[in-house]
Amino acid sequence: MKARVTVTLKSGVLDPQGKAIEGALRSLGVEGVASVRQGKVFDIEVESGDRAKTEALLKQAADKLLANTVIENYRVEVLG
């Protein structure tokens, strides 16, 4: 079963990488960029046929390893 875990900074947490990307986009002439927030995406394959079990397993993985839940949010999507 394939799944995706997306990790992003919580609103209000400073994002220096996002600011650097924002500035670089402007210097490249990309117009209309109001702000940039960067994050991480994990594409994971799990040997399971149970969607609910897979989602619970990956939420546990995100809580323990993939995300720093003090400053980051995460979203788990089981793709099939």
N, CA, C and O atoms as CSV, one atom per row, in Angstrom:
chain,resi,resn,atom,element,x,y,z
A,1,MET,N,N,0.848,-1.166,0.000
A,1,MET,CA,C,0.000,0.000,0.000
A,1,MET,C,C,0.904,1.242,0.000
A,1,MET,O,O,1.884,1.307,0.742
A,2,LYS,N,N,0.564,2.209,-0.829
A,2,LYS,CA,C,1.358,3.439,-0.916
A,2,LYS,C,C,0.696,4.527,-0.090
A,2,LYS,O,O,-0.528,4.624,-0.005
A,3,ALA,N,N,1.552,5.345,0.517
A,3,ALA,CA,C,1.059,6.445,1.343
A,3,ALA,C,C,2.012,7.622,1.231
A,3,ALA,O,O,3.163,7.485,0.816
A,4,ARG,N,N,1.503,8.774,1.612
A,4,ARG,CA,C,2.312,9.994,1.611
A,4,ARG,C,C,2.104,10.711,2.938
A,4,ARG,O,O,0.975,10.909,3.385
A,5,VAL,N,N,3.225,11.098,3.562
A,5,VAL,CA,C,3.192,11.902,4.781
A,5,VAL,C,C,3.781,13.257,4.423
A,5,VAL,O,O,4.930,13.347,3.989
A,6,THR,N,N,2.995,14.306,4.607
A,6,THR,CA,C,3.435,15.671,4.311
A,6,THR,C,C,3.617,16.410,5.627
A,6,THR,O,O,2.702,16.475,6.448
A,7,VAL,N,N,4.803,16.965,5.819
A,7,VAL,CA,C,5.148,17.663,7.060
A,7,VAL,C,C,5.393,19.131,6.734
A,7,VAL,O,O,6.173,19.454,5.838
A,8,THR,N,N,4.721,20.020,7.467
A,8,THR,CA,C,4.896,21.462,7.271
A,8,THR,C,C,5.054,22.148,8.620
A,8,THR,O,O,4.621,21.636,9.652
A,9,LEU,N,N,5.675,23.299,8.588
A,9,LEU,CA,C,5.812,24.081,9.815
A,9,LEU,C,C,4.455,24.638,10.238
A,9,LEU,O,O,3.633,25.002,9.397
A,10,LYS,N,N,4.237,24.698,11.527
A,10,LYS,CA,C,3.004,25.306,12.038
A,10,LYS,C,C,3.020,26.796,11.715
A,10,LYS,O,O,4.081,27.414,11.625
A,11,SER,N,N,1.825,27.362,11.542
A,11,SER,CA,C,1.768,28.800,11.285
A,11,SER,C,C,2.317,29.525,12.507
A,11,SER,O,O,2.100,29.107,13.645
A,12,GLY,N,N,3.015,30.594,12.259
A,12,GLY,CA,C,3.636,31.345,13.346
A,12,GLY,C,C,5.082,30.943,13.609
A,12,GLY,O,O,5.815,31.675,14.274
A,13,VAL,N,N,5.500,29.789,13.095
A,13,VAL,CA,C,6.893,29.354,13.242
A,13,VAL,C,C,7.687,29.952,12.089
A,13,VAL,O,O,7.298,29.826,10.928
A,14,LEU,N,N,8.794,30.599,12.410
A,14,LEU,CA,C,9.628,31.213,11.374
A,14,LEU,C,C,10.150,30.158,10.415
A,14,LEU,O,O,10.502,29.053,10.827
A,15,ASP,N,N,10.200,30.502,9.133
A,15,ASP,CA,C,10.644,29.585,8.091
A,15,ASP,C,C,11.741,30.254,7.261
A,15,ASP,O,O,11.460,30.790,6.189
A,16,PRO,N,N,12.996,30.227,7.748
A,16,PRO,CA,C,14.072,30.896,7.024
A,16,PRO,C,C,14.321,30.305,5.636
A,16,PRO,O,O,14.681,31.034,4.712
A,17,GLN,N,N,14.134,28.999,5.481
A,17,GLN,CA,C,14.308,28.395,4.153
A,17,GLN,C,C,13.241,28.902,3.192
A,17,GLN,O,O,13.530,29.206,2.035
A,18,GLY,N,N,12.022,28.991,3.672
A,18,GLY,CA,C,10.938,29.530,2.861
A,18,GLY,C,C,11.220,30.958,2.438
A,18,GLY,O,O,10.981,31.323,1.287
A,19,LYS,N,N,11.730,31.777,3.364
A,19,LYS,CA,C,12.072,33.173,3.042
A,19,LYS,C,C,13.186,33.238,1.997
A,19,LYS,O,O,13.142,34.072,1.093
A,20,ALA,N,N,14.189,32.355,2.120
A,20,ALA,CA,C,15.283,32.329,1.148
A,20,ALA,C,C,14.760,31.937,-0.236
A,20,ALA,O,O,15.168,32.517,-1.242
A,21,ILE,N,N,13.863,30.958,-0.285
A,21,ILE,CA,C,13.276,30.538,-1.558
A,21,ILE,C,C,12.446,31.667,-2.146
A,21,ILE,O,O,12.490,31.917,-3.350
A,22,GLU,N,N,11.691,32.347,-1.296
A,22,GLU,CA,C,10.880,33.490,-1.736
A,22,GLU,C,C,11.760,34.557,-2.387
A,22,GLU,O,O,11.441,35.064,-3.462
A,23,GLY,N,N,12.867,34.890,-1.729
A,23,GLY,CA,C,13.787,35.886,-2.280
A,23,GLY,C,C,14.422,35.420,-3.583
A,23,GLY,O,O,14.591,36.212,-4.510
A,24,ALA,N,N,14.772,34.143,-3.660
A,24,ALA,CA,C,15.378,33.606,-4.881
A,24,ALA,C,C,14.382,33.646,-6.042
A,24,ALA,O,O,14.753,33.970,-7.170
A,25,LEU,N,N,13.129,33.317,-5.767
A,25,LEU,CA,C,12.114,33.374,-6.820
A,25,LEU,C,C,11.959,34.793,-7.359
A,25,LEU,O,O,11.853,35.004,-8.567
A,26,ARG,N,N,11.948,35.756,-6.448
A,26,ARG,CA,C,11.839,37.157,-6.875
A,26,ARG,C,C,13.039,37.573,-7.715
A,26,ARG,O,O,12.891,38.268,-8.720
A,27,SER,N,N,14.248,37.138,-7.291
A,27,SER,CA,C,15.450,37.504,-8.048
A,27,SER,C,C,15.479,36.832,-9.419
A,27,SER,O,O,16.161,37.311,-10.325
A,28,LEU,N,N,14.750,35.729,-9.581
A,28,LEU,CA,C,14.640,35.065,-10.875
A,28,LEU,C,C,13.547,35.675,-11.750
A,28,LEU,O,O,13.345,35.262,-12.892
A,29,GLY,N,N,12.846,36.664,-11.197
A,29,GLY,CA,C,11.821,37.343,-11.965
A,29,GLY,C,C,10.444,36.709,-11.872
A,29,GLY,O,O,9.549,37.054,-12.644
A,30,VAL,N,N,10.265,35.792,-10.941
A,30,VAL,CA,C,8.950,35.180,-10.749
A,30,VAL,C,C,8.100,36.192,-9.996
A,30,VAL,O,O,8.388,36.528,-8.847
A,31,GLU,N,N,7.050,36.677,-10.655
A,31,GLU,CA,C,6.236,37.745,-10.077
A,31,GLU,C,C,5.022,37.198,-9.340
A,31,GLU,O,O,4.521,36.116,-9.646
A,32,GLY,N,N,4.562,37.969,-8.364
A,32,GLY,CA,C,3.328,37.638,-7.672
A,32,GLY,C,C,3.474,36.683,-6.506
A,32,GLY,O,O,2.472,36.269,-5.923
A,33,VAL,N,N,4.695,36.324,-6.150
A,33,VAL,CA,C,4.891,35.420,-5.017
A,33,VAL,C,C,4.719,36.221,-3.730
A,33,VAL,O,O,5.506,37.123,-3.443
A,34,ALA,N,N,3.691,35.888,-2.961
A,34,ALA,CA,C,3.424,36.613,-1.715
A,34,ALA,C,C,4.260,36.052,-0.572
A,34,ALA,O,O,4.823,36.810,0.217
A,35,SER,N,N,4.343,34.718,-0.479
A,35,SER,CA,C,5.169,34.094,0.556
A,35,SER,C,C,5.396,32.634,0.198
A,35,SER,O,O,4.664,32.057,-0.607
A,36,VAL,N,N,6.417,32.045,0.805
A,36,VAL,CA,C,6.746,30.634,0.583
A,36,VAL,C,C,6.961,29.979,1.938
A,36,VAL,O,O,7.661,30.518,2.795
A,37,ARG,N,N,6.353,28.812,2.125
A,37,ARG,CA,C,6.592,27.970,3.296
A,37,ARG,C,C,7.056,26.632,2.747
A,37,ARG,O,O,6.407,26.072,1.863
A,38,GLN,N,N,8.149,26.117,3.245
A,38,GLN,CA,C,8.661,24.849,2.743
A,38,GLN,C,C,8.347,23.733,3.729
A,38,GLN,O,O,8.075,23.980,4.904
A,39,GLY,N,N,8.389,22.509,3.233
A,39,GLY,CA,C,8.100,21.355,4.083
A,39,GLY,C,C,8.801,20.118,3.552
A,39,GLY,O,O,9.729,20.206,2.748
A,40,LYS,N,N,8.339,18.960,4.017
A,40,LYS,CA,C,8.922,17.680,3.616
A,40,LYS,C,C,7.790,16.754,3.181
A,40,LYS,O,O,6.682,16.806,3.715
A,41,VAL,N,N,8.097,15.903,2.196
A,41,VAL,CA,C,7.146,14.888,1.752
A,41,VAL,C,C,7.835,13.539,1.807
A,41,VAL,O,O,8.946,13.379,1.300
A,42,PHE,N,N,7.172,12.564,2.425
A,42,PHE,CA,C,7.677,11.199,2.506
A,42,PHE,C,C,6.701,10.294,1.756
A,42,PHE,O,O,5.539,10.178,2.147
A,43,ASP,N,N,7.164,9.653,0.681
A,43,ASP,CA,C,6.370,8.648,-0.016
A,43,ASP,C,C,6.809,7.292,0.529
A,43,ASP,O,O,7.978,6.920,0.434
A,44,ILE,N,N,5.866,6.569,1.092
A,44,ILE,CA,C,6.175,5.337,1.821
A,44,ILE,C,C,5.316,4.195,1.284
A,44,ILE,O,O,4.119,4.363,1.048
A,45,GLU,N,N,5.936,3.040,1.094
A,45,GLU,CA,C,5.196,1.830,0.747
A,45,GLU,C,C,5.159,0.935,1.971
A,45,GLU,O,O,6.187,0.674,2.596
A,46,VAL,N,N,3.965,0.469,2.306
A,46,VAL,CA,C,3.756,-0.379,3.481
A,46,VAL,C,C,3.171,-1.702,3.007
A,46,VAL,O,O,2.255,-1.717,2.184
A,47,GLU,N,N,3.689,-2.803,3.516
A,47,GLU,CA,C,3.172,-4.122,3.160
A,47,GLU,C,C,1.959,-4.431,4.018
A,47,GLU,O,O,2.051,-5.144,5.017
A,48,SER,N,N,0.833,-3.889,3.618
A,48,SER,CA,C,-0.419,-4.081,4.345
A,48,SER,C,C,-1.573,-3.837,3.393
A,48,SER,O,O,-1.455,-3.056,2.449
A,49,GLY,N,N,-2.674,-4.496,3.638
A,49,GLY,CA,C,-3.864,-4.262,2.836
A,49,GLY,C,C,-4.942,-3.528,3.604
A,49,GLY,O,O,-6.029,-3.287,3.080
A,50,ASP,N,N,-4.648,-3.171,4.841
A,50,ASP,CA,C,-5.620,-2.533,5.730
A,50,ASP,C,C,-5.342,-1.032,5.800
A,50,ASP,O,O,-4.351,-0.603,6.390
A,51,ARG,N,N,-6.236,-0.231,5.186
A,51,ARG,CA,C,-6.031,1.231,5.126
A,51,ARG,C,C,-5.953,1.853,6.520
A,51,ARG,O,O,-5.057,2.650,6.799
A,52,ALA,N,N,-6.882,1.492,7.382
A,52,ALA,CA,C,-6.931,2.091,8.723
A,52,ALA,C,C,-5.672,1.757,9.516
A,52,ALA,O,O,-5.131,2.611,10.218
A,53,LYS,N,N,-5.211,0.525,9.404
A,53,LYS,CA,C,-4.001,0.106,10.121
A,53,LYS,C,C,-2.779,0.842,9.575
A,53,LYS,O,O,-1.908,1.265,10.335
A,54,THR,N,N,-2.724,0.991,8.245
A,54,THR,CA,C,-1.611,1.710,7.610
A,54,THR,C,C,-1.595,3.167,8.054
A,54,THR,O,O,-0.540,3.706,8.388
A,55,GLU,N,N,-2.760,3.801,8.059
A,55,GLU,CA,C,-2.835,5.202,8.483
A,55,GLU,C,C,-2.400,5.354,9.939
A,55,GLU,O,O,-1.656,6.277,10.267
A,56,ALA,N,N,-2.853,4.463,10.807
A,56,ALA,CA,C,-2.471,4.522,12.228
A,56,ALA,C,C,-0.972,4.312,12.395
A,56,ALA,O,O,-0.334,4.997,13.195
A,57,LEU,N,N,-0.410,3.377,11.650
A,57,LEU,CA,C,1.023,3.091,11.711
A,57,LEU,C,C,1.841,4.313,11.302
A,57,LEU,O,O,2.837,4.648,11.944
A,58,LEU,N,N,1.411,4.981,10.220
A,58,LEU,CA,C,2.162,6.136,9.731
A,58,LEU,C,C,1.972,7.362,10.615
A,58,LEU,O,O,2.883,8.183,10.719
A,59,LYS,N,N,0.825,7.509,11.249
A,59,LYS,CA,C,0.650,8.595,12.216
A,59,LYS,C,C,1.594,8.396,13.396
A,59,LYS,O,O,2.174,9.352,13.909
A,60,GLN,N,N,1.739,7.153,13.817
A,60,GLN,CA,C,2.666,6.849,14.906
A,60,GLN,C,C,4.110,7.161,14.480
A,60,GLN,O,O,4.886,7.712,15.260
A,61,ALA,N,N,4.461,6.802,13.232
A,61,ALA,CA,C,5.804,7.090,12.713
A,61,ALA,C,C,6.049,8.588,12.638
A,61,ALA,O,O,7.139,9.060,12.958
A,62,ALA,N,N,5.033,9.337,12.215
A,62,ALA,CA,C,5.175,10.787,12.125
A,62,ALA,C,C,5.345,11.405,13.504
A,62,ALA,O,O,6.174,12.295,13.693
A,63,ASP,N,N,4.560,10.934,14.467
A,63,ASP,CA,C,4.676,11.448,15.837
A,63,ASP,C,C,6.047,11.177,16.436
A,63,ASP,O,O,6.579,12.013,17.166
A,64,LYS,N,N,6.622,10.021,16.135
A,64,LYS,CA,C,7.882,9.608,16.761
A,64,LYS,C,C,9.128,10.035,15.999
A,64,LYS,O,O,10.177,10.256,16.604
A,65,LEU,N,N,9.026,10.155,14.650
A,65,LEU,CA,C,10.243,10.362,13.870
A,65,LEU,C,C,10.136,11.405,12.764
A,65,LEU,O,O,11.001,12.272,12.645
A,66,LEU,N,N,9.100,11.329,11.967
A,66,LEU,CA,C,9.064,12.132,10.742
A,66,LEU,C,C,8.808,13.614,10.979
A,66,LEU,O,O,9.245,14.450,10.189
A,67,ALA,N,N,8.105,13.948,12.058
A,67,ALA,CA,C,7.773,15.350,12.332
A,67,ALA,C,C,8.161,15.715,13.755
A,67,ALA,O,O,8.087,14.892,14.668
A,68,ASN,N,N,8.572,16.953,13.924
A,68,ASN,CA,C,8.771,17.520,15.262
A,68,ASN,C,C,7.447,18.199,15.607
A,68,ASN,O,O,7.203,19.334,15.198
A,69,THR,N,N,6.595,17.507,16.356
A,69,THR,CA,C,5.229,17.979,16.566
A,69,THR,C,C,5.135,19.252,17.407
A,69,THR,O,O,4.052,19.819,17.545
A,70,VAL,N,N,6.237,19.699,17.960
A,70,VAL,CA,C,6.237,20.978,18.670
A,70,VAL,C,C,6.114,22.129,17.674
A,70,VAL,O,O,5.427,23.115,17.939
A,71,ILE,N,N,6.785,21.999,16.523
A,71,ILE,CA,C,6.797,23.083,15.542
A,71,ILE,C,C,6.224,22.695,14.179
A,71,ILE,O,O,6.081,23.548,13.303
A,72,GLU,N,N,5.891,21.401,13.991
A,72,GLU,CA,C,5.428,20.951,12.679
A,72,GLU,C,C,4.077,20.238,12.769
A,72,GLU,O,O,3.756,19.593,13.767
A,73,ASN,N,N,3.305,20.376,11.705
A,73,ASN,CA,C,2.080,19.607,11.502
A,73,ASN,C,C,2.381,18.540,10.465
A,73,ASN,O,O,3.342,18.658,9.704
A,74,TYR,N,N,1.561,17.498,10.436
A,74,TYR,CA,C,1.710,16.506,9.383
A,74,TYR,C,C,0.340,16.033,8.914
A,74,TYR,O,O,-0.660,16.143,9.624
A,75,ARG,N,N,0.329,15.504,7.695
A,75,ARG,CA,C,-0.889,14.935,7.115
A,75,ARG,C,C,-0.523,13.587,6.504
A,75,ARG,O,O,0.452,13.486,5.760
A,76,VAL,N,N,-1.297,12.561,6.813
A,76,VAL,CA,C,-1.083,11.224,6.268
A,76,VAL,C,C,-2.177,10.962,5.230
A,76,VAL,O,O,-3.365,11.121,5.511
A,77,GLU,N,N,-1.756,10.558,4.025
A,77,GLU,CA,C,-2.689,10.191,2.960
A,77,GLU,C,C,-2.355,8.769,2.525
A,77,GLU,O,O,-1.245,8.504,2.064
A,78,VAL,N,N,-3.303,7.864,2.667
A,78,VAL,CA,C,-3.113,6.497,2.155
A,78,VAL,C,C,-3.643,6.515,0.730
A,78,VAL,O,O,-4.825,6.767,0.494
A,79,LEU,N,N,-2.743,6.241,-0.225
A,79,LEU,CA,C,-3.061,6.399,-1.641
A,79,LEU,C,C,-3.600,5.121,-2.271
A,79,LEU,O,O,-4.260,5.177,-3.308
A,80,GLY,N,N,-3.334,3.996,-1.675
A,80,GLY,CA,C,-3.848,2.738,-2.222
A,80,GLY,C,C,-2.789,1.733,-2.485
A,80,GLY,O,O,-3.084,0.631,-2.946
